[in-house]
Amino acid sequence: MKSGLYAWIKVPWAVFVLQNKIVDQCERLQLQSAGITKYVAEVLLGKSQRAVSTASAARELVIQRLSVVRSLCESEEQRLLEQVHGEEERAHQSILTQRAHWAEALQKLNSIRTSLVDMLTHLDDHQLIEKEQEIFERTEEAEGILDPQDSEKLNFNEKCTWSPLLTQLWATAVLGSLSAGTEDVRIDERTISPFLQLSDDRRTLTFNAKKTKAGADGPERFDHWPNALAATSFQTGLHAWMVNVQNSCAYKVGVASGQLPRKGSGSDCRLGHNAFSWVFSRYDQEFRFSHNGQHQPLGLLRSPAQLAVLLDLEARELLFCDPASGTVLYTYHTAFPTPLFPVFAVADQTISIVH
């Protein structure tokens, strides 16, 4: 009698526990389904749209640059366009594969959830107990479906348009084109370090080891490092300027964000040692590109007499060139913050902006 009573009590309790497990699992499945649905509807759709727009921008960039030197590089144009097309197709295929995968996952989750709900609503207690193994297997199957994870494979890879040949020809064409010209860059006298002297035309900086009594020490002025910013800033488009550096063995030339700190001797004010500046530098016979404390040595065979700076904000490119030879000395790709200012530093003799 006691054993029968014990069995009678045990069955309802087991059913109660199992029912709670099923309810919890159904709720988790519903949340997982909602997450996957949102991922497919929002993230994958956004990825698809961005892949199209990014591919279109990359295609226009390739066509625009190759048109400048089309007679020399038609084969390169064809090669790059095919790579853009191939990368676009790859991105779309990855997205389609993801869509198919998550559609199948959703279908499977819905099937499992429907099956569990049917068991919960249509089976009596003993039948539910008999189905415990099946319920366990279905639940385990659902747990094997992982949540979506973002992947770079779903993005269009803009690096497919990077070409040393194209960069070299494009830079040479821009510097040699009269229609492109160069910017009328002048130094903002409010920013010059007390270790620098500025010429009357505001294009030449001269280093002086002794501090000079410059203008008022306003918030714009660098008070320690021998730096200076241009008065002109850039937010969009293509810009080019040249600097005569043949008289100096210690200088920095590049661009900086307006957020670059001006006061103190810390790295946050030192060009190339913070996140706000990108510079080509020379110290004696050592040349390098510096940004955010990362320094890339450049093995130059000779010291350039002039340094050309090309800033293409649409293409997110910064180039340093030797205009005498047309050689691209260094190229840097990033999504630059704006506005950007031409920036200069000199710790030996003079440097001058060419106009």
N, C-alpha and C positions, 0 to 999 in steps of 0.2 A: 504493500500500500504506500509506504513511504517512498519507495523508488519510483512508483508511478506518479506520485505527487511531485517529486523532484523533477521528473522528466516533463511534467505538465508545466511547471514553473520555468524550466530551462528553455523550452522552445519559444515562448513569448518573449523572454528576455533576449534571446539570440536574434529573434526577428526584429525586435526593437533596435538593437545595436546595428544590425545589418541595414535596417531602414535608414537610420541616421547616416550611416556610411554612404548609402546610395544618394541621399539628399545632398550631403556634402560634396560628393563627387559630381553630381549634376550641376551644382552651383559652380564648382571649379571649371567644369566643361563649358558652361555658359559664359563664364568670364574669359576663358581661353578663346572661345569662338568669337567673342566680341573683340578681343584684342587682335586676333588674326584678321577679322573683317575690317577693322579700322586700318590695320597695316596695309592690306591689299588696296583699300579704297583711297587712303591718303598717302602713305609713304611710297608705295609702288607707282601710283599715279604721278606723284610729284617727281619721282626719279625719272619716269618716262618723259615727262614734260621738260625736265632740266636736261636730260640727255639730248633731246631734240634741239633745244635752244643753244646748249653748249656746243653741240656739233655744228650748228649753223654758224655760230660766231667763229669757231675754229676754221670752218670752211672759208668764210669771208676773209679771215686773216691771211690764210694761205694764198687765196686768189689775189688779194690786194697787193701783197708783197711780191708775188711772182710777176705781176703785171709790170712792176717797175723794171724788172730785168728779164722780161719774158724771152728775149732773143737768146739769152745765155742759159736759161734753165727750164725749158719746156718739159723736158723729161723729168726734172725734179718736181715740177708742178703735178704732173700726172701721178708720180709715185706717192706724193703726200696726200693728194685727194683720194687716192685709193685707200691709203691708210686711215684717213678720216672716215671714209665710208665703211671700211672694215671694222673700225672701232665702234662706230655708231651701230652697225649690225650686231657686233658682239654685245654691246650694252643692251640693245633691244632684246636679243636672244636670251641674255641673262635674266632680264625682267620677265619675259614671257615664260621662261622656265620656272621662275619663282611664282608667277601667277598660277601656272598649272600645278605646281607642287602644293601651294597653299589652298587651292581650290579642292584638290584631292584630300588634303588634311581636314578641311572644313567639312567635306562630305562624310569623311570617316568619323569625325567627332560628332556630327549631327546624327549619324547612324547609331553610334554607340549610345549617345544620350537618349535617342528615341527608344532604343532597345531597353535601356535601363528604366526609363519612365514606364514603358509598357509592362515590364516585370513588376514594377512597384505598384502599378494600378490594377493589374489584371490577375496577378497570382495570389493565392491564399498563402497563409503563413508557411505551411509545410512545403508547398511548391516553391516558395521563395528560398527556403532552406536547401531544397534539392538543387536549386539553380546557383547556389553559392559559388561553386567552382567556375561556372560560366561567367558569373558577375565579376569574379576576381580576374579572369582572363580578359574580359572586355575592359575593365578598369586599367589593367596593366598595359593593354594595347593603347589606350588613350594617353597614359602617362608617357608612352614612348614617342609621342608627337611633341617635339620641342617647340618653344615659342620662337617667333621670327627674330632674326638677328641681322642688323644692318651689315652691309658688305661693300667694300670698294669695287667689287666686281659689278655692282649695279650702277656705278657711275661711269660717265664718259671720261676716258683718260686723255687729258689735253696734251700729255707728253708726246702723243703720236704725231703732233705737228712740229715738234722741235727738230730742227735740221741745222747742223753747223754750216752747210753750204748756203742755205737760205738766209741764215742770220748774217753771215759774212757779206753776201751780195747785197742784202737789204741795207745793212749799215753803211756800206760803201756808197750805195746809190743815194741814201739820204744825205750823207755828208757832202757828196759831190753835186747835189742838186741845188741849183740856184733858187728854184721855186720853194724848196723846203726852208732854206736859210737857217740861221741860228737865232736863238733868243737874245734879246737885248738885256742880258743879266747884269745887274749892278748890286754892289754890296749895300746892305742896310747898315748905315753908320751907327745906329743905336745898338747893334749887336756885337760890334767888334771888341775883341779882348783888349785889355790895357797893354798887352805885349805886342800889339799890332798897330801899324800905321796905315791909313787909307789914303790913296791918292785923290786928287781933286775930282777926277772923273768917276771915282768910286768903283774902279775896276782892278786896281792893283793893291795887294796886301804885302806889307814889308814887316818882317819879324824884327823885334827889338827886345833884347834880353832884359832891358830895364823897363819897368812899367812906365807908361806914358800917362799924362793927365788928360785922358780923353774926356768926352762929354759926361754928363751926369750918369751916375751908376744906376740906371733904371732897371726894371725887371727883365728887359730884353737882352741886356748885355751879359756876355760870358765874362766872369770875373777871375777865372783861373786858366783854363786851357786856351791856347791861342786859336780860337775858333771865330768864325763869322758866318752869318746867314745872308742870303740874297734878299733883296726887297721884294722879288717876284716869287709867287707861289703857283703851283699847278694842281689842278683837280681832275682834269680829263685831257685826252688827246696825246699827241706826239710832240716832244720837245727835245731840242738839241742845243748844246752850248760847248764851247771849247775854252780850255785854260792853258796858258803858256806856263810850263813848269820847268823849263830847261835850266833856270838859274838856281833851283832849289834842290837840296838833297834830303829834305824832310818836309813832307806835305801830305795833306789828305784832301781829296776831292770827291764829292758825291751828292747825296740828297739826305734830307732829314725832315722828320715830322715837326710841325709847330709845337708839339708837346715836349720836345727835347728840353730838359732842364738846363738852366744857364749858370746856376750858382754852385760854387764848391769845387773840390778837386776829386770828387768821386767818379766812379765809372759811369754813372748815369749822365754825366755831362761830357764824357770823353768820347769823341767820335769813333764809331765802330765797336764800342764796348757796351752798347745798350740796344734796346729794341726799337729805338727811335731814329737810328742813323745807319746808312749803307754807304761805305766809302772805299775808294781805291787809295792806297797809301804807299808812300816811299819813305824808307829810312836808310840812308847811305845807298847800298846796292841791293837792298831787300825790298821787294814789292809784294803786296798782298791785298786781298779784298777782305773787309771786316764788317761784321754785323752781329750785334748782340753778344759780343765776347768771343765769337767764332771767327778764326782767322784762316784764310785760304792762301797759302804761299803761291806766288806766281813766278814761274821761271822765265823771266824776260831776257832775251839775248842782248838787248840794248835799252838804254834809258830813253823813253819818249821825250821829245822836246815839247810836244803839245799833247794834251789829253782831251779827247772828245767824250762827252757824256750824252747818251741817248736815253730818254725816258719815255716809254710807250705805256701809258696807264691803261689803255684799252686792252692791250695784250699782256699787261702785268709783267713787263720786262724792263730791266735796267742794264744798259750796256756801257762798257768803257772801251774806247777804241784809240788806236794810234792813227791819227788822220794822215800822217806822212806815208805810211805803208798800207793803210786801209785794214790793218789787222784788228780783229776783235780781241781785246785782252782778257775780258771777263764778261760773262752774262749771268744775271741773277733773275730768277722768276719768283714772284710772290704777289699776293693781293695787297698792294701798298695802301696804307692809310692816307687819307688826304685831309688838308692840303699838304703838299710836299714842297720844300724849299731847296734850291741848290745850296750846298754847304761847303765851307772851305776851312782848312787849317794849315798854318805854315810855321815851322820852327827853324827855318834856315833861309836867309836871303828873301827873295820875293817870288810871288806867283801873280799872274795877271789874266783876267778874263779877256778872251779875244773877241773883237767885234769888227 
